[in-house]
């Protein structure tokens, strides 16, 4: 039934739909950033579509894309409670480009847009309160960007001195990389690093975190 959503979009907004994808019941429409709010509003208000259920909004980082394509995919997931169909609406956003907020359409977009700003650094024009939601205000950078330095230790700001409270030191570089993250700076320069910790263990680039004793932390092999 969700294929009908794509057909309806092509009928009514053909000039604004850059691309559609339909694979095993998963329907996706891609639009330009400037058409993002208008197409989203049509999905909500069109009586044949009636997307009244805002599910989620997130982003995906593709740092290897050509800059003119747009580094980020911004992804909106919607469902119609009366028509029982779903869709994902995507737009491709350049680094530093602002996108119109969808909070006027779905109040639930408020926190999701704040999370996308916090994690990826994508700004939403017209958002009523665009500030970090998971991290503290002084946090430097946006940690779900794939070029966020894997060796960076937060907090960047000094600890506050509080009488009677001992502060725990931040993780060291070997303790703060348990997910086997890609070194994207190296990758973009032509060198590979695995993103999967399981694959990294299998290829000998990392030791399993379960290895070693209480007094012996797993050591990382040198990057090849």
N, C-alpha and C positions, 0 to 999 in steps of 0.2 A: 504493500500500500504506500510505502514511503516514496516509491518511484513516482507516484502521482505528484508529490511535492516538487520534485525537480521539473516535471512536465509543466506544472502550474507556474513555476518561476520563469521558465523559458517562454511561456505564453505571454506573461504579463510584464516581465522585466528583462527581456532578452538582451537588450543593450548593456545591462549592468551585470550580467552573469558571464564571468570570464571562462569558467570551466565547471563541469559537473563530473562526479565520479559515483558510480553505483556498483558495489561489490558485495555480494552475498547479503543483501539487505541493509548494507551500510551506505547511506546516501550522503553525499557531500556537495556543497555548492561553494565556489570560490568567487569572491568579488574584490573590487579595488577598495582601498581604505576609504576613499571619499564616498563610496556607495554603501559602506558598512551600516550606518544607522538607518538609512532608508530601506534597505532590503530587510534588515532585522524588524523594522516596524511593519513592513508588509507581511512578514511571516506571522507576526502577532495578530494583526488586525484583519487579514483576509479571511472571510467567513468559511472558505473552503479549506483553509489551512489551520487557523485558530491555534497557533502555538502559544498556549497560555502558561505552560510550565517551563520556567527557566531551570535547566539542570546544572549547567556549569559553564565556566569560561576559563580558559587557560592559554598557554603559549608553548611553542616548541622552537628551540634555537637551532638554526642551521648556519653556523659561521663560515662554512665553505661555499655558500652560495655567492654568486656574483652580486655586488652591492646593489645594482639597479633592480634586481629581482625582489629584494626585501629579505632581510636576514631572519625575521621571525614569522612563524605562522601563528596568528591569533585565532583561536578556535572557540566558537560558541556552540553549545549543545542544547537543543530544545526538544520538547515533547508536547504533543497535543493530548490533553486528558479526555477530550470529547471525540477526536478522530483516530486516536491510537496510532499515530505515526510520529516518527522522529526525524531529525536532520542535524547535520553539523554544518555550520556556516563558517567559512574561513576567509581571512584576508591576510595578505603578506605585507609586513610592516618593516620599513627600513630602520636601521639603528638611529635613534634620535627622533623618529617621526611620531607625531601625536595622532591618536585615534579618538573619534568622538565617543564619549561615554554612553553606555546603554542603560544607565541607572534610571533615566526618565521612562524607559520602557518596562524594565523589570527591576524592582527595588533590590532583588537578590543579587544583582550584578555589582552592588556596592562593594562588598567584601572581596568578591572574586577579582575585581579590577584592582583593588588595593594589593591583593596577593601577587597579581601579575606585575604590578609596579615594583613591589618589594623584591621579588625573585628574579625578574628579567629586566627591569628598568624601562618598561613601556609605559608612557604617560597617556592618560585619558583626559581629553579636553572636556571641560564641563562637569567633571566629577565633583560631588559636593564636599569631599573630604579625603583627597588623595594623599595618603601618608602610609608609612610602613604598617604592616599588620602582624607579621610574625617576628620581625627583628626590631631591635632598638634603633632609635633615631640616628645614633652616631655610627651605626654599622656602615662600613665602607664597601661599596660595590653591590652587586646583585648576584647571589651565589648560584642560581640555576643557569646563568650564562655559561656556555661551555668553555669560554676562555677565562673564567674566574680562576685565579692562580691556585693550583692544588696545594702549594706549600704555604699559602697565606694562613696566618694564625690570628683569629679574632679573640678578644676585642682589640681593635687597633688603638682605642683610647685606654689610658691607664685605669687600673682598678681604683675605686674610691676607698679611702681609709676609713674603716668603721671600727670604733672601739669595741673590743670583745668578740670580733668576728674575724676568723681567719679565712682568707679568700683562697680558692683553689686555682692554681695556675692553669692557663689555657693548655689545650692539647699541643703536644709537639708535632712537627711535620709528619712523623711516622704514625702518630696516634690519630691524626685528623684526616687521614685518607683511607678509611676502611672500605670504601666502595670501589676501589680500583679505578679512580677517575682517569679519563684521558688527559694527558698534558697537551692541551690544544695548541699552545704556542709552538710546541715541538711538532705536532701533527701538521699544522699549517705550513711549517717549514719543511715538510716532506718526511717526517719521522712518525712512526706509528706507536700508539699506546692503546692497550685494551681498555674498554669501558666496563667489561664484565669481570667481577672479581673471580668468578669460577674459571673463566677462560685464562685469566692471568695466573691463577694457581696451576692450572693444567700445563701451561707453557713454561712454568718455572720463573715467571717474572715477579710473582709474589708468593709468600708462604701463607698457608691457611692460618687464620687468626686463632684457631683452636690448637695450633702447634705451640710447643714451648711450655715452660713451667710458670708458676706464679711469679718467679723472679727473673724470668727470661721472656722478653717480648719478641714476637716474630720480627726478623730482620728482613728488609726489602732488598732484593738483589739490585745491583746497579742497572740503570736504564741502558738498554742496548741501542 
